[in-house]
Amino acid sequence: MKLMKSLGYIFVAAQLALVSQIAVSAVEPVQEKVEREIVVKAPVDKVWAVVTDFGAIDQWHPAVTKSAVETKTDEDGKALPHRTLTLKVGGTLVHKESKKNEKIKKYEYKIVEGMHVKGYRAIFRVKPGANENEAKIMYKARFFADPDGVKEVEAFYDAGLPGLKAFIEAN
């Protein structure tokens, strides 16, 4: 009888632990990753120049109507470029350029304000494509978000990369 009672307590404790884990995971955002790639018919250096023109995103991203860049000191005391994007649907986003590596053609930025995400870090990488005068752009982000935040990031990427490709190939 004591064994059955003990097993009953263990079973109830296990159920409570499972329920609390489910409740916590339902409330806390999960780390997400969004990755996109596109091939552009242009030399790598030309693509890199457009991608790293931090203030020119409004020239190629169809969701952005205006981009303004200013240097601000971040929470770590570093003076870094910040861009404020005005969106066609209303509202703004603020991005902070955090790293740039000319040698391997990679740069990173973080979202300071806007979108329903936390801890957002995006990486642009430009590599040679399979053919001459082609470049492959890899755009990926890691962040914490609920499903709506993931959809926002995916929509931004899915509109932006084709816009970037069209802009580069037309100029």
N, C-alpha and C positions, 0 to 999 in steps of 0.2 A: 504494500500500500504506500509506504514511504517513497519507494522508487517511482511509482506512478505519479505521486504528488510532485516530486522533484522534476520529473520529466515534463509535467504540465507547466511548472514555473519556467523551465528552460524554453519550452515552446512559446509561451506568452512573451518572454523577454526577447526571443528571436523575432517574433512578429512585430513587437514595438520598435525594435532596432530597424527592421525593414521599412516600416511605415515612416519613421523619422527620416530615414535616408531618402525615401521617395519624396517626402515633403520638402526636404532641403534642396534636392535636385530640381524640383518643380519651381522653386523660387530663385535660386542662384543661377546666373547666366553661365553658360558653358563656353569654353574656349573653342572658337570656330576658326576655319581657314577657308579663304576663297582664293582660287588661282585661275588665271586666264592667260592665254598666249595668243599671239597673232603674228603673222608674217607680213612684213612690209616690203614693197619693192623699192628699196632705197639703200644706199650705203650705210653701214653701221654708224659712222661718225655723224652723218646728217640726222639719223634717227635719234642718236644720243643728244645732239644739240637741241632738238625739239623737246624731247622728254625732260631734259634737265633745265629748260627755261621755266623755272618755277612759277613765274607770274603769268605765263601765256596759256594756261589751261583753258581760259575762256575762248581762245581762238579755235580749239578743236573739240572740246567736250560739249555736246549738245545740251546738257543739263545745267551748264554754268553760263550765266549772262555777264558776269563781271568778276575780275580777279585783281586784288590789290595786295601788293607785297610790301612788308615793312620788317625791319630788323628789330627783334625784341629779345630781352633777356629772359631766358626760361627759368624754371624752378631750380636748376642746377647752376645758375649764374652764367650760362653761356649765351652769347649774342648770336642768334640764329635767325634765318629768314622765316617769316610767318606769312602765309597768304590767307586772305579772307575771300571766300568764294560766295558770290550771290547766286542763288539757285533760281531757275525758271519757275519752279513750283512754290517759291517763297522760302524764306529762311536763308541762313548762311552756314557755312562750314569754315572752321579755322584749322589749317594744317601747319605743322612745324617741320621744316626740313631738318632731319636729324643727322644724316650721314651721306657722304658722297665719295665714291671711289672712281676716279677717272680711268685708272688703269684697267679695272675689270668691268667698267661701265655698269655700275650699280649705285642706286641711291635709295634712301629711305626717308619716309616722312611719317609723322604721327598726327592723329586727329586731336586737337586741343579742345575744340567745341563742335557740337553738332552731331547728328546721327545718334541712333539709339545703341551705341556701342561703348565699350570701355577698353582701355589698354590697346587701342588700335595702332598697329604698326604695318605700314605698307612698304613693299620693296618693288622697285622697277629695276629690271635687268635687261640689257640689250646685248645680244650676241649675233654673230654672223649667221645668216640663213643657210639653207642647203645649196642655194645657187648664188652666183656672182651678183652683186648689187642687191642682195636681200638681207634683211635683218629680222631677227626674231625678238619680239618684245614679250617679256614675262612680267606679269603684274600679279603680285600676291599679297595677301594680308592675313594677319592673325589678330584676333580680338575676342573679347567676351561679349556675348549678345544673346538676346532672346530671338525667336524666329523672325520677328519683324526687323530686327537689326541686321540679321543675315540677308534678308530680302533687300534691304536698303543698299547694302554694300554690293550685292550681286547686280542690282539694277544700275548702280553707278559704274561698275566695271563693264557691264554688258553694253551700255551706251557709249562709254568713253573710248574703249579700244577701237571699235570701228570708226569713230570720229577721228581718232588720232591717225589711224591708217589712211583715211581719206585725205586728211589735211596734209600729211607728209607726201603722199603720192601726187597730190595736185600742185605742190609747191616745189 
